[in-house]
Amino acid sequence: MRNSGNWSTFESMAPTVAMGALAALAAIVVAAMALTIAPPRAEATPQLAAQTKFPCGQCHVSSAGGGKLKPFGQKYKR
């Protein structure tokens, strides 16, 4: 014979557990989509200057790079 007290407790918990699992799955799917769809933030690096053959001062007011952009750098950024 089965212990009806324990089984009914399990049966009453099943929908709650299923909803929790479904909510967790939905959160994982949304997070995965956000990471896949969202564009990465663009950051200028010395490697970018090496790839384009531009000196840092081509885009930046400071010849060392970083900081405020010249009009050319603003256009390149867009």
N, CA, C, O and CB atoms as a CASP TS submission, in Angstrom:
PFRMAT TS
TARGET T0000
AUTHOR 0000-0000-0000
METHOD Language model
MODEL 1
PARENT N/A
ATOM      1  N   MET     1       0.837  -1.196   0.000  1.00  0.00           N
ATOM      2  CA  MET     1       0.000   0.000   0.000  1.00  0.00           C
ATOM      3  C   MET     1       0.870   1.242   0.000  1.00  0.00           C
ATOM      4  O   MET     1       1.967   1.284   0.556  1.00  0.00           O
ATOM      5  CB  MET     1      -0.946   0.008   1.212  1.00  0.00           C
ATOM      6  N   ARG     2       0.351   2.183  -0.613  1.00  0.00           N
ATOM      7  CA  ARG     2       1.104   3.425  -0.682  1.00  0.00           C
ATOM      8  C   ARG     2       0.676   4.354   0.442  1.00  0.00           C
ATOM      9  O   ARG     2      -0.470   4.317   0.889  1.00  0.00           O
ATOM     10  CB  ARG     2       0.913   4.103  -2.046  1.00  0.00           C
ATOM     11  N   ASN     3       1.602   5.181   0.893  1.00  0.00           N
ATOM     12  CA  ASN     3       1.313   6.129   1.951  1.00  0.00           C
ATOM     13  C   ASN     3       0.684   7.363   1.305  1.00  0.00           C
ATOM     14  O   ASN     3       1.382   8.192   0.722  1.00  0.00           O
ATOM     15  CB  ASN     3       2.608   6.498   2.761  1.00  0.00           C
ATOM     16  N   SER     4      -0.627   7.475   1.414  1.00  0.00           N
ATOM     17  CA  SER     4      -1.340   8.544   0.707  1.00  0.00           C
ATOM     18  C   SER     4      -0.970   9.931   1.218  1.00  0.00           C
ATOM     19  O   SER     4      -1.085  10.905   0.474  1.00  0.00           O
ATOM     20  CB  SER     4      -2.836   8.340   0.836  1.00  0.00           C
ATOM     21  N   GLY     5      -0.536  10.044   2.448  1.00  0.00           N
ATOM     22  CA  GLY     5      -0.163  11.352   2.982  1.00  0.00           C
ATOM     23  C   GLY     5       1.055  11.929   2.285  1.00  0.00           C
ATOM     24  O   GLY     5       1.070  13.107   1.930  1.00  0.00           O
ATOM     25  N   ASN     6       2.069  11.113   2.089  1.00  0.00           N
ATOM     26  CA  ASN     6       3.271  11.578   1.407  1.00  0.00           C
ATOM     27  C   ASN     6       3.023  11.817  -0.074  1.00  0.00           C
ATOM     28  O   ASN     6       3.529  12.790  -0.634  1.00  0.00           O
ATOM     29  CB  ASN     6       4.395  10.576   1.585  1.00  0.00           C
ATOM     30  N   TRP     7       2.250  10.944  -0.718  1.00  0.00           N
ATOM     31  CA  TRP     7       2.006  11.085  -2.149  1.00  0.00           C
ATOM     32  C   TRP     7       1.219  12.353  -2.450  1.00  0.00           C
ATOM     33  O   TRP     7       1.517  13.047  -3.423  1.00  0.00           O
ATOM     34  CB  TRP     7       1.261   9.867  -2.683  1.00  0.00           C
ATOM     35  N   SER     8       0.223  12.664  -1.635  1.00  0.00           N
ATOM     36  CA  SER     8      -0.570  13.873  -1.891  1.00  0.00           C
ATOM     37  C   SER     8       0.276  15.124  -1.691  1.00  0.00           C
ATOM     38  O   SER     8       0.062  16.133  -2.363  1.00  0.00           O
ATOM     39  CB  SER     8      -1.807  13.918  -0.970  1.00  0.00           C
ATOM     40  N   THR     9       1.230  15.065  -0.776  1.00  0.00           N
ATOM     41  CA  THR     9       2.135  16.200  -0.596  1.00  0.00           C
ATOM     42  C   THR     9       2.973  16.396  -1.854  1.00  0.00           C
ATOM     43  O   THR     9       3.161  17.522  -2.314  1.00  0.00           O
ATOM     44  CB  THR     9       3.050  15.987   0.637  1.00  0.00           C
ATOM     45  N   PHE    10       3.475  15.295  -2.406  1.00  0.00           N
ATOM     46  CA  PHE    10       4.263  15.358  -3.639  1.00  0.00           C
ATOM     47  C   PHE    10       3.415  15.894  -4.786  1.00  0.00           C
ATOM     48  O   PHE    10       3.870  16.744  -5.551  1.00  0.00           O
ATOM     49  CB  PHE    10       4.825  13.968  -3.996  1.00  0.00           C
ATOM     50  N   GLU    11       2.189  15.403  -4.906  1.00  0.00           N
ATOM     51  CA  GLU    11       1.313  15.854  -5.980  1.00  0.00           C
ATOM     52  C   GLU    11       1.011  17.337  -5.874  1.00  0.00           C
ATOM     53  O   GLU    11       0.911  18.018  -6.895  1.00  0.00           O
ATOM     54  CB  GLU    11       0.024  15.066  -5.971  1.00  0.00           C
ATOM     55  N   SER    12       0.864  17.845  -4.674  1.00  0.00           N
ATOM     56  CA  SER    12       0.557  19.264  -4.513  1.00  0.00           C
ATOM     57  C   SER    12       1.788  20.138  -4.801  1.00  0.00           C
ATOM     58  O   SER    12       1.641  21.310  -5.150  1.00  0.00           O
ATOM     59  CB  SER    12       0.038  19.533  -3.093  1.00  0.00           C
ATOM     60  N   MET    13       2.995  19.581  -4.658  1.00  0.00           N
ATOM     61  CA  MET    13       4.219  20.337  -4.926  1.00  0.00           C
ATOM     62  C   MET    13       4.603  20.319  -6.401  1.00  0.00           C
ATOM     63  O   MET    13       5.312  21.214  -6.859  1.00  0.00           O
ATOM     64  CB  MET    13       5.361  19.785  -4.098  1.00  0.00           C
ATOM     65  N   ALA    14       4.154  19.329  -7.146  1.00  0.00           N
ATOM     66  CA  ALA    14       4.561  19.151  -8.539  1.00  0.00           C
ATOM     67  C   ALA    14       4.310  20.390  -9.398  1.00  0.00           C
ATOM     68  O   ALA    14       5.219  20.795 -10.122  1.00  0.00           O
ATOM     69  CB  ALA    14       3.832  17.972  -9.135  1.00  0.00           C
ATOM     70  N   PRO    15       3.135  21.015  -9.361  1.00  0.00           N
ATOM     71  CA  PRO    15       2.933  22.215 -10.193  1.00  0.00           C
ATOM     72  C   PRO    15       3.866  23.364  -9.800  1.00  0.00           C
ATOM     73  O   PRO    15       4.324  24.111 -10.664  1.00  0.00           O
ATOM     74  CB  PRO    15       1.481  22.682 -10.090  1.00  0.00           C
ATOM     75  N   THR    16       4.145  23.508  -8.520  1.00  0.00           N
ATOM     76  CA  THR    16       5.032  24.564  -8.053  1.00  0.00           C
ATOM     77  C   THR    16       6.454  24.337  -8.548  1.00  0.00           C
ATOM     78  O   THR    16       7.114  25.279  -8.988  1.00  0.00           O
ATOM     79  CB  THR    16       5.010  24.643  -6.527  1.00  0.00           C
ATOM     80  N   VAL    17       6.928  23.110  -8.482  1.00  0.00           N
ATOM     81  CA  VAL    17       8.267  22.772  -8.950  1.00  0.00           C
ATOM     82  C   VAL    17       8.346  22.966 -10.455  1.00  0.00           C
ATOM     83  O   VAL    17       9.331  23.506 -10.958  1.00  0.00           O
ATOM     84  CB  VAL    17       8.634  21.322  -8.569  1.00  0.00           C
ATOM     85  N   ALA    18       7.328  22.535 -11.175  1.00  0.00           N
ATOM     86  CA  ALA    18       7.311  22.681 -12.634  1.00  0.00           C
ATOM     87  C   ALA    18       7.328  24.150 -13.028  1.00  0.00           C
ATOM     88  O   ALA    18       8.033  24.524 -13.965  1.00  0.00           O
ATOM     89  CB  ALA    18       6.076  21.989 -13.234  1.00  0.00           C
ATOM     90  N   MET    19       6.579  24.980 -12.345  1.00  0.00           N
ATOM     91  CA  MET    19       6.565  26.414 -12.651  1.00  0.00           C
ATOM     92  C   MET    19       7.913  27.053 -12.347  1.00  0.00           C
ATOM     93  O   MET    19       8.367  27.925 -13.088  1.00  0.00           O
ATOM     94  CB  MET    19       5.459  27.121 -11.858  1.00  0.00           C
ATOM     95  N   GLY    20       8.548  26.634 -11.278  1.00  0.00           N
ATOM     96  CA  GLY    20       9.876  27.151 -10.947  1.00  0.00           C
ATOM     97  C   GLY    20      10.901  26.768 -11.996  1.00  0.00           C
ATOM     98  O   GLY    20      11.745  27.581 -12.374  1.00  0.00           O
ATOM     99  N   ALA    21      10.828  25.521 -12.469  1.00  0.00           N
ATOM    100  CA  ALA    21      11.744  25.058 -13.510  1.00  0.00           C
ATOM    101  C   ALA    21      11.500  25.805 -14.807  1.00  0.00           C
ATOM    102  O   ALA    21      12.447  26.161 -15.509  1.00  0.00           O
ATOM    103  CB  ALA    21      11.592  23.552 -13.733  1.00  0.00           C
ATOM    104  N   LEU    22      10.243  26.043 -15.130  1.00  0.00           N
ATOM    105  CA  LEU    22       9.900  26.785 -16.339  1.00  0.00           C
ATOM    106  C   LEU    22      10.389  28.232 -16.243  1.00  0.00           C
ATOM    107  O   LEU    22      10.891  28.779 -17.225  1.00  0.00           O
ATOM    108  CB  LEU    22       8.380  26.748 -16.578  1.00  0.00           C
ATOM    109  N   ALA    23      10.249  28.845 -15.093  1.00  0.00           N
ATOM    110  CA  ALA    23      10.721  30.217 -14.899  1.00  0.00           C
ATOM    111  C   ALA    23      12.244  30.288 -15.019  1.00  0.00           C
ATOM    112  O   ALA    23      12.774  31.229 -15.608  1.00  0.00           O
ATOM    113  CB  ALA    23      10.269  30.753 -13.527  1.00  0.00           C
ATOM    114  N   ALA    24      12.943  29.309 -14.469  1.00  0.00           N
ATOM    115  CA  ALA    24      14.405  29.287 -14.571  1.00  0.00           C
ATOM    116  C   ALA    24      14.837  29.105 -16.017  1.00  0.00           C
ATOM    117  O   ALA    24      15.779  29.759 -16.466  1.00  0.00           O
ATOM    118  CB  ALA    24      14.994  28.164 -13.697  1.00  0.00           C
ATOM    119  N   LEU    25      14.170  28.233 -16.748  1.00  0.00           N
ATOM    120  CA  LEU    25      14.484  28.022 -18.158  1.00  0.00           C
ATOM    121  C   LEU    25      14.239  29.297 -18.959  1.00  0.00           C
ATOM    122  O   LEU    25      15.045  29.657 -19.817  1.00  0.00           O
ATOM    123  CB  LEU    25      13.650  26.866 -18.729  1.00  0.00           C
ATOM    124  N   ALA    26      13.133  29.978 -18.682  1.00  0.00           N
ATOM    125  CA  ALA    26      12.828  31.228 -19.376  1.00  0.00           C
ATOM    126  C   ALA    26      13.902  32.278 -19.086  1.00  0.00           C
ATOM    127  O   ALA    26      14.301  33.012 -19.990  1.00  0.00           O
ATOM    128  CB  ALA    26      11.439  31.752 -18.960  1.00  0.00           C
ATOM    129  N   ALA    27      14.370  32.360 -17.849  1.00  0.00           N
ATOM    130  CA  ALA    27      15.416  33.319 -17.493  1.00  0.00           C
ATOM    131  C   ALA    27      16.720  33.002 -18.226  1.00  0.00           C
ATOM    132  O   ALA    27      17.416  33.913 -18.676  1.00  0.00           O
ATOM    133  CB  ALA    27      15.649  33.318 -15.973  1.00  0.00           C
ATOM    134  N   ILE    28      17.045  31.739 -18.346  1.00  0.00           N
ATOM    135  CA  ILE    28      18.265  31.336 -19.063  1.00  0.00           C
ATOM    136  C   ILE    28      18.155  31.699 -20.539  1.00  0.00           C
ATOM    137  O   ILE    28      19.114  32.198 -21.126  1.00  0.00           O
ATOM    138  CB  ILE    28      18.520  29.816 -18.905  1.00  0.00           C
ATOM    139  N   VAL    29      17.002  31.454 -21.140  1.00  0.00           N
ATOM    140  CA  VAL    29      16.804  31.774 -22.556  1.00  0.00           C
ATOM    141  C   VAL    29      16.906  33.278 -22.786  1.00  0.00           C
ATOM    142  O   VAL    29      17.547  33.712 -23.744  1.00  0.00           O
ATOM    143  CB  VAL    29      15.439  31.255 -23.043  1.00  0.00           C
ATOM    144  N   VAL    30      16.286  34.075 -21.926  1.00  0.00           N
ATOM    145  CA  VAL    30      16.342  35.534 -22.065  1.00  0.00           C
ATOM    146  C   VAL    30      17.774  36.032 -21.902  1.00  0.00           C
ATOM    147  O   VAL    30      18.209  36.894 -22.665  1.00  0.00           O
ATOM    148  CB  VAL    30      15.422  36.214 -21.032  1.00  0.00           C
ATOM    149  N   ALA    31      18.510  35.514 -20.931  1.00  0.00           N
ATOM    150  CA  ALA    31      19.900  35.927 -20.731  1.00  0.00           C
ATOM    151  C   ALA    31      20.766  35.547 -21.930  1.00  0.00           C
ATOM    152  O   ALA    31      21.612  36.331 -22.360  1.00  0.00           O
ATOM    153  CB  ALA    31      20.464  35.295 -19.454  1.00  0.00           C
ATOM    154  N   ALA    32      20.560  34.361 -22.461  1.00  0.00           N
ATOM    155  CA  ALA    32      21.334  33.927 -23.627  1.00  0.00           C
ATOM    156  C   ALA    32      21.038  34.813 -24.833  1.00  0.00           C
ATOM    157  O   ALA    32      21.951  35.166 -25.579  1.00  0.00           O
ATOM    158  CB  ALA    32      21.027  32.457 -23.962  1.00  0.00           C
ATOM    159  N   MET    33      19.781  35.171 -25.028  1.00  0.00           N
ATOM    160  CA  MET    33      19.420  36.045 -26.143  1.00  0.00           C
ATOM    161  C   MET    33      20.030  37.429 -25.970  1.00  0.00           C
ATOM    162  O   MET    33      20.519  38.017 -26.936  1.00  0.00           O
ATOM    163  CB  MET    33      17.897  36.153 -26.267  1.00  0.00           C
ATOM    164  N   ALA    34      20.006  37.951 -24.756  1.00  0.00           N
ATOM    165  CA  ALA    34      20.570  39.281 -24.509  1.00  0.00           C
ATOM    166  C   ALA    34      22.067  39.295 -24.787  1.00  0.00           C
ATOM    167  O   ALA    34      22.584  40.263 -25.345  1.00  0.00           O
ATOM    168  CB  ALA    34      20.298  39.723 -23.064  1.00  0.00           C
ATOM    169  N   LEU    35      22.750  38.254 -24.412  1.00  0.00           N
ATOM    170  CA  LEU    35      24.192  38.191 -24.658  1.00  0.00           C
ATOM    171  C   LEU    35      24.505  38.001 -26.133  1.00  0.00           C
ATOM    172  O   LEU    35      25.540  38.463 -26.613  1.00  0.00           O
ATOM    173  CB  LEU    35      24.814  37.064 -23.853  1.00  0.00           C
ATOM    174  N   THR    36      23.637  37.338 -26.840  1.00  0.00           N
ATOM    175  CA  THR    36      23.856  37.068 -28.253  1.00  0.00           C
ATOM    176  C   THR    36      23.481  38.260 -29.125  1.00  0.00           C
ATOM    177  O   THR    36      24.183  38.568 -30.088  1.00  0.00           O
ATOM    178  CB  THR    36      23.064  35.851 -28.678  1.00  0.00           C
ATOM    179  N   ILE    37      22.406  38.918 -28.801  1.00  0.00           N
ATOM    180  CA  ILE    37      21.867  39.980 -29.638  1.00  0.00           C
ATOM    181  C   ILE    37      22.519  41.333 -29.350  1.00  0.00           C
ATOM    182  O   ILE    37      22.745  42.112 -30.275  1.00  0.00           O
ATOM    183  CB  ILE    37      20.370  40.080 -29.441  1.00  0.00           C
ATOM    184  N   ALA    38      22.821  41.621 -28.102  1.00  0.00           N
ATOM    185  CA  ALA    38      23.362  42.927 -27.732  1.00  0.00           C
ATOM    186  C   ALA    38      24.745  43.127 -28.363  1.00  0.00           C
ATOM    187  O   ALA    38      25.616  42.267 -28.233  1.00  0.00           O
ATOM    188  CB  ALA    38      23.445  43.064 -26.192  1.00  0.00           C
ATOM    189  N   PRO    39      24.945  44.252 -29.040  1.00  0.00           N
ATOM    190  CA  PRO    39      26.258  44.488 -29.635  1.00  0.00           C
ATOM    191  C   PRO    39      27.290  44.786 -28.549  1.00  0.00           C
ATOM    192  O   PRO    39      26.959  45.400 -27.534  1.00  0.00           O
ATOM    193  CB  PRO    39      26.194  45.649 -30.646  1.00  0.00           C
ATOM    194  N   PRO    40      28.517  44.364 -28.750  1.00  0.00           N
ATOM    195  CA  PRO    40      29.542  44.670 -27.769  1.00  0.00           C
ATOM    196  C   PRO    40      29.883  46.162 -27.808  1.00  0.00           C
ATOM    197  O   PRO    40      29.744  46.817 -28.841  1.00  0.00           O
ATOM    198  CB  PRO    40      30.800  43.819 -28.021  1.00  0.00           C
ATOM    199  N   ARG    41      30.318  46.667 -26.701  1.00  0.00           N
ATOM    200  CA  ARG    41      30.706  48.070 -26.625  1.00  0.00           C
ATOM    201  C   ARG    41      32.016  48.257 -27.373  1.00  0.00           C
ATOM    202  O   ARG    41      32.967  47.499 -27.179  1.00  0.00           O
ATOM    203  CB  ARG    41      30.836  48.540 -25.149  1.00  0.00           C
ATOM    204  N   ALA    42      32.059  49.269 -28.225  1.00  0.00           N
ATOM    205  CA  ALA    42      33.268  49.532 -29.006  1.00  0.00           C
ATOM    206  C   ALA    42      34.276  50.296 -28.155  1.00  0.00           C
ATOM    207  O   ALA    42      33.938  51.288 -27.511  1.00  0.00           O
ATOM    208  CB  ALA    42      32.931  50.326 -30.294  1.00  0.00           C
ATOM    209  N   GLU    43      35.463  49.839 -28.163  1.00  0.00           N
ATOM    210  CA  GLU    43      36.543  50.485 -27.441  1.00  0.00           C
ATOM    211  C   GLU    43      37.746  50.588 -28.377  1.00  0.00           C
ATOM    212  O   GLU    43      38.149  49.603 -28.994  1.00  0.00           O
ATOM    213  CB  GLU    43      36.903  49.701 -26.138  1.00  0.00           C
ATOM    214  N   ALA    44      38.301  51.764 -28.473  1.00  0.00           N
ATOM    215  CA  ALA    44      39.509  51.923 -29.271  1.00  0.00           C
ATOM    216  C   ALA    44      40.691  51.379 -28.480  1.00  0.00           C
ATOM    217  O   ALA    44      40.780  51.564 -27.267  1.00  0.00           O
ATOM    218  CB  ALA    44      39.737  53.414 -29.658  1.00  0.00           C
ATOM    219  N   THR    45      41.573  50.722 -29.166  1.00  0.00           N
ATOM    220  CA  THR    45      42.743  50.139 -28.516  1.00  0.00           C
ATOM    221  C   THR    45      43.962  50.377 -29.394  1.00  0.00           C
ATOM    222  O   THR    45      43.815  50.708 -30.571  1.00  0.00           O
ATOM    223  CB  THR    45      42.540  48.620 -28.248  1.00  0.00           C
ATOM    224  N   PRO    46      45.152  50.217 -28.852  1.00  0.00           N
ATOM    225  CA  PRO    46      46.344  50.322 -29.694  1.00  0.00           C
ATOM    226  C   PRO    46      46.296  49.331 -30.862  1.00  0.00           C
ATOM    227  O   PRO    46      46.862  49.596 -31.922  1.00  0.00           O
ATOM    228  CB  PRO    46      47.604  50.082 -28.856  1.00  0.00           C
ATOM    229  N   GLN    47      45.628  48.202 -30.671  1.00  0.00           N
ATOM    230  CA  GLN    47      45.510  47.233 -31.751  1.00  0.00           C
ATOM    231  C   GLN    47      44.709  47.815 -32.917  1.00  0.00           C
ATOM    232  O   GLN    47      44.996  47.520 -34.077  1.00  0.00           O
ATOM    233  CB  GLN    47      44.852  45.945 -31.243  1.00  0.00           C
ATOM    234  N   LEU    48      43.701  48.643 -32.608  1.00  0.00           N
ATOM    235  CA  LEU    48      42.920  49.273 -33.664  1.00  0.00           C
ATOM    236  C   LEU    48      43.818  50.192 -34.488  1.00  0.00           C
ATOM    237  O   LEU    48      43.740  50.200 -35.717  1.00  0.00           O
ATOM    238  CB  LEU    48      41.729  50.061 -33.070  1.00  0.00           C
ATOM    239  N   ALA    49      44.652  50.950 -33.828  1.00  0.00           N
ATOM    240  CA  ALA    49      45.574  51.826 -34.541  1.00  0.00           C
ATOM    241  C   ALA    49      46.520  51.004 -35.412  1.00  0.00           C
ATOM    242  O   ALA    49      46.850  51.410 -36.526  1.00  0.00           O
ATOM    243  CB  ALA    49      46.374  52.692 -33.550  1.00  0.00           C
ATOM    244  N   ALA    50      46.949  49.868 -34.916  1.00  0.00           N
ATOM    245  CA  ALA    50      47.845  49.012 -35.687  1.00  0.00           C
ATOM    246  C   ALA    50      47.123  48.429 -36.905  1.00  0.00           C
ATOM    247  O   ALA    50      47.714  48.307 -37.978  1.00  0.00           O
ATOM    248  CB  ALA    50      48.399  47.881 -34.803  1.00  0.00           C
ATOM    249  N   GLN    51      45.860  48.075 -36.742  1.00  0.00           N
ATOM    250  CA  GLN    51      45.095  47.500 -37.852  1.00  0.00           C
ATOM    251  C   GLN    51      44.821  48.534 -38.939  1.00  0.00           C
ATOM    252  O   GLN    51      44.911  48.232 -40.129  1.00  0.00           O
ATOM    253  CB  GLN    51      43.775  46.922 -37.341  1.00  0.00           C
ATOM    254  N   THR    52      44.486  49.762 -38.524  1.00  0.00           N
ATOM    255  CA  THR    52      44.136  50.810 -39.488  1.00  0.00           C
ATOM    256  C   THR    52      45.357  51.562 -39.993  1.00  0.00           C
ATOM    257  O   THR    52      45.265  52.304 -40.972  1.00  0.00           O
ATOM    258  CB  THR    52      43.162  51.787 -38.863  1.00  0.00           C
ATOM    259  N   LYS    53      46.495  51.381 -39.341  1.00  0.00           N
ATOM    260  CA  LYS    53      47.738  52.089 -39.665  1.00  0.00           C
ATOM    261  C   LYS    53      47.650  53.584 -39.359  1.00  0.00           C
ATOM    262  O   LYS    53      48.483  54.368 -39.814  1.00  0.00           O
ATOM    263  CB  LYS    53      48.083  51.887 -41.133  1.00  0.00           C
ATOM    264  N   PHE    54      46.626  53.975 -38.578  1.00  0.00           N
ATOM    265  CA  PHE    54      46.500  55.369 -38.147  1.00  0.00           C
ATOM    266  C   PHE    54      47.249  55.545 -36.838  1.00  0.00           C
ATOM    267  O   PHE    54      47.208  54.652 -35.991  1.00  0.00           O
ATOM    268  CB  PHE    54      45.004  55.781 -37.989  1.00  0.00           C
ATOM    269  N   PRO    55      47.928  56.661 -36.645  1.00  0.00           N
ATOM    270  CA  PRO    55      48.483  56.953 -35.323  1.00  0.00           C
ATOM    271  C   PRO    55      47.333  57.344 -34.391  1.00  0.00           C
ATOM    272  O   PRO    55      46.282  57.778 -34.861  1.00  0.00           O
ATOM    273  CB  PRO    55      49.562  58.096 -35.399  1.00  0.00           C
ATOM    274  N   CYS    56      47.518  57.198 -33.103  1.00  0.00           N
ATOM    275  CA  CYS    56      46.456  57.537 -32.139  1.00  0.00           C
ATOM    276  C   CYS    56      45.982  58.972 -32.321  1.00  0.00           C
ATOM    277  O   CYS    56      44.795  59.264 -32.182  1.00  0.00           O
ATOM    278  CB  CYS    56      46.950  57.332 -30.698  1.00  0.00           C
ATOM    279  N   GLY    57      46.927  59.875 -32.635  1.00  0.00           N
ATOM    280  CA  GLY    57      46.600  61.286 -32.825  1.00  0.00           C
ATOM    281  C   GLY    57      45.737  61.552 -34.042  1.00  0.00           C
ATOM    282  O   GLY    57      45.236  62.665 -34.201  1.00  0.00           O
ATOM    283  N   GLN    58      45.551  60.575 -34.896  1.00  0.00           N
ATOM    284  CA  GLN    58      44.658  60.745 -36.049  1.00  0.00           C
ATOM    285  C   GLN    58      43.225  60.955 -35.572  1.00  0.00           C
ATOM    286  O   GLN    58      42.493  61.775 -36.128  1.00  0.00           O
ATOM    287  CB  GLN    58      44.738  59.518 -36.994  1.00  0.00           C
ATOM    288  N   CYS    59      42.831  60.218 -34.553  1.00  0.00           N
ATOM    289  CA  CYS    59      41.466  60.312 -34.027  1.00  0.00           C
ATOM    290  C   CYS    59      41.370  61.143 -32.753  1.00  0.00           C
ATOM    291  O   CYS    59      40.353  61.794 -32.511  1.00  0.00           O
ATOM    292  CB  CYS    59      40.928  58.933 -33.763  1.00  0.00           C
ATOM    293  N   HIS    60      42.422  61.125 -31.939  1.00  0.00           N
ATOM    294  CA  HIS    60      42.396  61.766 -30.627  1.00  0.00           C
ATOM    295  C   HIS    60      43.139  63.096 -30.629  1.00  0.00           C
ATOM    296  O   HIS    60      44.097  63.290 -31.377  1.00  0.00           O
ATOM    297  CB  HIS    60      42.997  60.843 -29.583  1.00  0.00           C
ATOM    298  N   VAL    61      42.673  64.017 -29.768  1.00  0.00           N
ATOM    299  CA  VAL    61      43.346  65.309 -29.608  1.00  0.00           C
ATOM    300  C   VAL    61      44.749  65.067 -29.078  1.00  0.00           C
ATOM    301  O   VAL    61      45.704  65.699 -29.531  1.00  0.00           O
ATOM    302  CB  VAL    61      42.549  66.249 -28.653  1.00  0.00           C
ATOM    303  N   SER    62      44.879  64.163 -28.127  1.00  0.00           N
ATOM    304  CA  SER    62      46.183  63.805 -27.584  1.00  0.00           C
ATOM    305  C   SER    62      46.865  62.837 -28.540  1.00  0.00           C
ATOM    306  O   SER    62      46.263  61.850 -28.961  1.00  0.00           O
ATOM    307  CB  SER    62      46.049  63.183 -26.166  1.00  0.00           C
ATOM    308  N   SER    63      48.101  63.111 -28.878  1.00  0.00           N
ATOM    309  CA  SER    63      48.816  62.215 -29.787  1.00  0.00           C
ATOM    310  C   SER    63      49.080  60.848 -29.153  1.00  0.00           C
ATOM    311  O   SER    63      49.378  59.880 -29.852  1.00  0.00           O
ATOM    312  CB  SER    63      50.134  62.849 -30.214  1.00  0.00           C
ATOM    313  N   ALA    64      48.967  60.775 -27.813  1.00  0.00           N
ATOM    314  CA  ALA    64      49.148  59.509 -27.102  1.00  0.00           C
ATOM    315  C   ALA    64      47.871  58.670 -27.135  1.00  0.00           C
ATOM    316  O   ALA    64      47.884  57.503 -26.745  1.00  0.00           O
ATOM    317  CB  ALA    64      49.570  59.769 -25.650  1.00  0.00           C
ATOM    318  N   GLY    65      46.769  59.264 -27.598  1.00  0.00           N
ATOM    319  CA  GLY    65      45.489  58.552 -27.653  1.00  0.00           C
ATOM    320  C   GLY    65      44.702  58.725 -26.368  1.00  0.00           C
ATOM    321  O   GLY    65      45.212  59.237 -25.372  1.00  0.00           O
ATOM    322  N   GLY    66      43.474  58.297 -26.406  1.00  0.00           N
ATOM    323  CA  GLY    66      42.582  58.414 -25.249  1.00  0.00           C
ATOM    324  C   GLY    66      42.029  59.814 -25.129  1.00  0.00           C
ATOM    325  O   GLY    66      42.612  60.764 -25.651  1.00  0.00           O
ATOM    326  N   GLY    67      40.924  59.945 -24.455  1.00  0.00           N
ATOM    327  CA  GLY    67      40.339  61.256 -24.215  1.00  0.00           C
ATOM    328  C   GLY    67      39.523  61.765 -25.390  1.00  0.00           C
ATOM    329  O   GLY    67      38.927  60.997 -26.146  1.00  0.00           O
ATOM    330  N   LYS    68      39.517  63.076 -25.518  1.00  0.00           N
ATOM    331  CA  LYS    68      38.684  63.765 -26.500  1.00  0.00           C
ATOM    332  C   LYS    68      39.062  63.376 -27.935  1.00  0.00           C
ATOM    333  O   LYS    68      40.234  63.199 -28.266  1.00  0.00           O
ATOM    334  CB  LYS    68      38.805  65.279 -26.318  1.00  0.00           C
ATOM    335  N   LEU    69      38.029  63.253 -28.769  1.00  0.00           N
ATOM    336  CA  LEU    69      38.237  62.904 -30.167  1.00  0.00           C
ATOM    337  C   LEU    69      38.229  64.146 -31.053  1.00  0.00           C
ATOM    338  O   LEU    69      37.539  65.126 -30.773  1.00  0.00           O
ATOM    339  CB  LEU    69      37.167  61.921 -30.631  1.00  0.00           C
ATOM    340  N   LYS    70      39.005  64.080 -32.115  1.00  0.00           N
ATOM    341  CA  LYS    70      38.976  65.088 -33.169  1.00  0.00           C
ATOM    342  C   LYS    70      37.750  64.784 -34.035  1.00  0.00           C
ATOM    343  O   LYS    70      37.146  63.720 -33.898  1.00  0.00           O
ATOM    344  CB  LYS    70      40.318  65.085 -34.025  1.00  0.00           C
ATOM    345  N   PRO    71      37.375  65.721 -34.935  1.00  0.00           N
ATOM    346  CA  PRO    71      36.242  65.448 -35.826  1.00  0.00           C
ATOM    347  C   PRO    71      36.400  64.134 -36.604  1.00  0.00           C
ATOM    348  O   PRO    71      35.422  63.407 -36.780  1.00  0.00           O
ATOM    349  CB  PRO    71      36.071  66.599 -36.803  1.00  0.00           C
ATOM    350  N   PHE    72      37.619  63.821 -37.072  1.00  0.00           N
ATOM    351  CA  PHE    72      37.847  62.564 -37.783  1.00  0.00           C
ATOM    352  C   PHE    72      37.536  61.377 -36.875  1.00  0.00           C
ATOM    353  O   PHE    72      36.900  60.416 -37.308  1.00  0.00           O
ATOM    354  CB  PHE    72      39.301  62.484 -38.292  1.00  0.00           C
ATOM    355  N   GLY    73      37.975  61.436 -35.629  1.00  0.00           N
ATOM    356  CA  GLY    73      37.719  60.361 -34.677  1.00  0.00           C
ATOM    357  C   GLY    73      36.246  60.204 -34.365  1.00  0.00           C
ATOM    358  O   GLY    73      35.759  59.087 -34.185  1.00  0.00           O
ATOM    359  N   GLN    74      35.526  61.329 -34.300  1.00  0.00           N
ATOM    360  CA  GLN    74      34.090  61.269 -34.055  1.00  0.00           C
ATOM    361  C   GLN    74      33.370  60.600 -35.219  1.00  0.00           C
ATOM    362  O   GLN    74      32.453  59.804 -35.016  1.00  0.00           O
ATOM    363  CB  GLN    74      33.526  62.674 -33.820  1.00  0.00           C
ATOM    364  N   LYS    75      33.790  60.928 -36.445  1.00  0.00           N
ATOM    365  CA  LYS    75      33.173  60.287 -37.617  1.00  0.00           C
ATOM    366  C   LYS    75      33.504  58.791 -37.640  1.00  0.00           C
ATOM    367  O   LYS    75      32.640  57.967 -37.939  1.00  0.00           O
ATOM    368  CB  LYS    75      33.657  60.965 -38.931  1.00  0.00           C
ATOM    369  N   TYR    76      34.731  58.449 -37.329  1.00  0.00           N
ATOM    370  CA  TYR    76      35.157  57.046 -37.326  1.00  0.00           C
ATOM    371  C   TYR    76      34.385  56.269 -36.260  1.00  0.00           C
ATOM    372  O   TYR    76      34.010  55.117 -36.476  1.00  0.00           O
ATOM    373  CB  TYR    76      36.686  56.935 -37.077  1.00  0.00           C
ATOM    374  N   LYS    77      34.151  56.895 -35.122  1.00  0.00           N
ATOM    375  CA  LYS    77      33.427  56.247 -34.030  1.00  0.00           C
ATOM    376  C   LYS    77      32.001  55.916 -34.435  1.00  0.00           C
ATOM    377  O   LYS    77      31.479  54.860 -34.080  1.00  0.00           O
ATOM    378  CB  LYS    77      33.423  57.137 -32.791  1.00  0.00           C
ATOM    379  N   ARG    78      31.366  56.826 -35.185  1.00  0.00           N
ATOM    380  CA  ARG    78      29.989  56.589 -35.639  1.00  0.00           C
ATOM    381  C   ARG    78      29.971  55.479 -36.637  1.00  0.00           C
ATOM    382  O   ARG    78      28.908  55.122 -37.144  1.00  0.00           O
ATOM    383  CB  ARG    78      29.372  57.850 -36.245  1.00  0.00           C
TER
END
